[in-house]
Amino acid sequence: MTEKDESQLAAGPALMQTAAIRLKQAVPLMLKHRIPTTPTNYALWYAYVGEQQPALNRAIDETINQYQTCPPVTSELLYREHVADPLELDVRDMRQNLEAMVNELAHQLQDTNLDATAFQQKIDANFAKLGRIENEGFTLEQVLALVRNLVKESDAIRASTSYFTGQLSKAQQEIDALKTRLAESERDVLFDALTGCLNRRAFDADLAGMLSQAPDGTCLILCDVDHFKSFNDNYGHQLGDQVLKLVGRRLSDACRDGVKCYRYGGEEFALLVPASNLRIARQLAEALRRGIEKLTLKDRRKDERIDNISASFGVAQWQPKMDSRALIEAADKLMYEAKRLGRNRVMPISG
């Protein structure tokens, strides 16, 4: 047994005692803040009570102050940032596949280089023999034998090089695909690729978590870009995408005090406002509406400036016995009422 092994063995009881103490501290806190007892949450709160990562503790404290709990998506993001080893995440297999493929490619390149080196040596030897033809009086049969040998070895190296080129092309395509999937898997599980906002999956998880853990004061803002189809029809889908990016960025930049922005679907966005009330949430929606109507975008194809971007908003506050579907339906109904009344407005009219 090495000194390192002996040291770890001696430290075992102390580590177990520390783990037990931290667990006894973490579990009551999780119960107090209505944190689901998942492995990720256990690891997160175990690290929290250990007080070894000030940034993590500050982030959790701020989240608890804002939500009176820690929503599922926030917990996942904090775990990824402060606790998880990247190899523990879903991307581990893809990373391993990528590394294995690169290694295999390197081996194939090495093998082909060895073949090429051997071929070059044979070429040099054969040309040296050809150079002796005049001096040593080679027969025609000997000359033809040299040429046949040269052709044979050329065919061998050509086959090796051709095989490697095919493998290289195939491997490069697979590597590119893996890299794309790797980048997407690390982010797109929770984020929308086009706008950078959190996605519908994150919205569903956060809303369900908030309503089950700390529903009081939860408000939902639904936002729909007005006349979005006309942007696509008149200017093309690329410009339509630019409109969505611009609106998403404006909404996200305005998020403060625990408010989160999600791309709900198509040209719709959602904002969850924790521990608030209808009046404050409506004021936020009105500020967002004014911010969006000031947005401008240039269509380079037609050399036109587009300044008619606007959005309609519906705002609803959770009420006792409301589930997530009822809250969404309430906000959705108000949003469509805003559109019916002329668009570019917030409903209800007052909080």
ChimeraX attribute file (.defattr): number of C-alpha atoms within 10 A of each C-alpha:
attribute: neighborCount
match mode: 1-to-1
recipient: residues
	/A:1	5
	/A:2	7
	/A:3	8
	/A:4	9
	/A:5	10
	/A:6	11
	/A:7	10
	/A:8	12
	/A:9	11
	/A:10	11
	/A:11	11
	/A:12	12
	/A:13	11
	/A:14	11
	/A:15	12
	/A:16	11
	/A:17	11
	/A:18	13
	/A:19	14
	/A:20	12
	/A:21	14
	/A:22	17
	/A:23	19
	/A:24	13
	/A:25	16
	/A:26	22
	/A:27	16
	/A:28	12
	/A:29	14
	/A:30	18
	/A:31	12
	/A:32	11
	/A:33	15
	/A:34	18
	/A:35	22
	/A:36	17
	/A:37	11
	/A:38	9
	/A:39	8
	/A:40	18
	/A:41	21
	/A:42	17
	/A:43	15
	/A:44	23
	/A:45	25
	/A:46	21
	/A:47	20
	/A:48	23
	/A:49	17
	/A:50	17
	/A:51	12
	/A:52	10
	/A:53	13
	/A:54	11
	/A:55	12
	/A:56	20
	/A:57	19
	/A:58	12
	/A:59	14
	/A:60	20
	/A:61	15
	/A:62	15
	/A:63	18
	/A:64	15
	/A:65	14
	/A:66	18
	/A:67	24
	/A:68	20
	/A:69	24
	/A:70	28
	/A:71	24
	/A:72	22
	/A:73	19
	/A:74	15
	/A:75	19
	/A:76	17
	/A:77	13
	/A:78	19
	/A:79	19
	/A:80	17
	/A:81	12
	/A:82	14
	/A:83	19
	/A:84	16
	/A:85	10
	/A:86	12
	/A:87	11
	/A:88	10
	/A:89	12
	/A:90	12
	/A:91	17
	/A:92	13
	/A:93	13
	/A:94	15
	/A:95	15
	/A:96	12
	/A:97	15
	/A:98	20
	/A:99	13
	/A:100	12
	/A:101	16
	/A:102	15
	/A:103	12
	/A:104	14
	/A:105	17
	/A:106	13
	/A:107	12
	/A:108	18
	/A:109	17
	/A:110	12
	/A:111	14
	/A:112	19
	/A:113	14
	/A:114	12
	/A:115	16
	/A:116	17
	/A:117	13
	/A:118	14
	/A:119	17
	/A:120	15
	/A:121	11
	/A:122	16
	/A:123	16
	/A:124	12
	/A:125	13
	/A:126	16
	/A:127	13
	/A:128	11
	/A:129	15
	/A:130	16
	/A:131	11
	/A:132	12
	/A:133	14
	/A:134	8
	/A:135	8
	/A:136	9
	/A:137	9
	/A:138	13
	/A:139	10
	/A:140	10
	/A:141	9
	/A:142	14
	/A:143	14
	/A:144	11
	/A:145	12
	/A:146	16
	/A:147	15
	/A:148	12
	/A:149	15
	/A:150	18
	/A:151	11
	/A:152	12
	/A:153	17
	/A:154	16
	/A:155	12
	/A:156	15
	/A:157	18
	/A:158	13
	/A:159	12
	/A:160	17
	/A:161	17
	/A:162	13
	/A:163	13
	/A:164	17
	/A:165	15
	/A:166	11
	/A:167	16
	/A:168	16
	/A:169	11
	/A:170	11
	/A:171	17
	/A:172	15
	/A:173	12
	/A:174	15
	/A:175	17
	/A:176	12
	/A:177	12
	/A:178	16
	/A:179	15
	/A:180	11
	/A:181	14
	/A:182	19
	/A:183	11
	/A:184	16
	/A:185	16
	/A:186	15
	/A:187	13
	/A:188	16
	/A:189	13
	/A:190	22
	/A:191	20
	/A:192	20
	/A:193	15
	/A:194	12
	/A:195	20
	/A:196	18
	/A:197	23
	/A:198	26
	/A:199	22
	/A:200	18
	/A:201	17
	/A:202	22
	/A:203	22
	/A:204	15
	/A:205	14
	/A:206	19
	/A:207	25
	/A:208	17
	/A:209	21
	/A:210	23
	/A:211	19
	/A:212	15
	/A:213	18
	/A:214	18
	/A:215	23
	/A:216	18
	/A:217	18
	/A:218	23
	/A:219	28
	/A:220	27
	/A:221	27
	/A:222	29
	/A:223	29
	/A:224	25
	/A:225	21
	/A:226	19
	/A:227	15
	/A:228	17
	/A:229	14
	/A:230	11
	/A:231	20
	/A:232	15
	/A:233	11
	/A:234	10
	/A:235	17
	/A:236	14
	/A:237	13
	/A:238	11
	/A:239	19
	/A:240	19
	/A:241	16
	/A:242	17
	/A:243	23
	/A:244	20
	/A:245	17
	/A:246	18
	/A:247	24
	/A:248	23
	/A:249	15
	/A:250	16
	/A:251	24
	/A:252	20
	/A:253	11
	/A:254	14
	/A:255	16
	/A:256	10
	/A:257	13
	/A:258	16
	/A:259	19
	/A:260	20
	/A:261	26
	/A:262	27
	/A:263	27
	/A:264	22
	/A:265	12
	/A:266	10
	/A:267	20
	/A:268	18
	/A:269	24
	/A:270	27
	/A:271	24
	/A:272	21
	/A:273	26
	/A:274	26
	/A:275	19
	/A:276	16
	/A:277	17
	/A:278	21
	/A:279	16
	/A:280	13
	/A:281	25
	/A:282	25
	/A:283	15
	/A:284	16
	/A:285	24
	/A:286	18
	/A:287	14
	/A:288	21
	/A:289	21
	/A:290	14
	/A:291	16
	/A:292	22
	/A:293	15
	/A:294	11
	/A:295	16
	/A:296	13
	/A:297	15
	/A:298	13
	/A:299	14
	/A:300	10
	/A:301	9
	/A:302	8
	/A:303	8
	/A:304	11
	/A:305	11
	/A:306	14
	/A:307	13
	/A:308	14
	/A:309	20
	/A:310	22
	/A:311	27
	/A:312	27
	/A:313	31
	/A:314	28
	/A:315	31
	/A:316	28
	/A:317	25
	/A:318	21
	/A:319	14
	/A:320	7
	/A:321	7
	/A:322	13
	/A:323	15
	/A:324	18
	/A:325	10
	/A:326	14
	/A:327	20
	/A:328	22
	/A:329	12
	/A:330	18
	/A:331	24
	/A:332	21
	/A:333	15
	/A:334	22
	/A:335	26
	/A:336	18
	/A:337	19
	/A:338	22
	/A:339	20
	/A:340	10
	/A:341	11
	/A:342	10
	/A:343	19
	/A:344	21
	/A:345	21
	/A:346	27
	/A:347	24
	/A:348	18
	/A:349	11
	/A:350	9
	/A:351	14
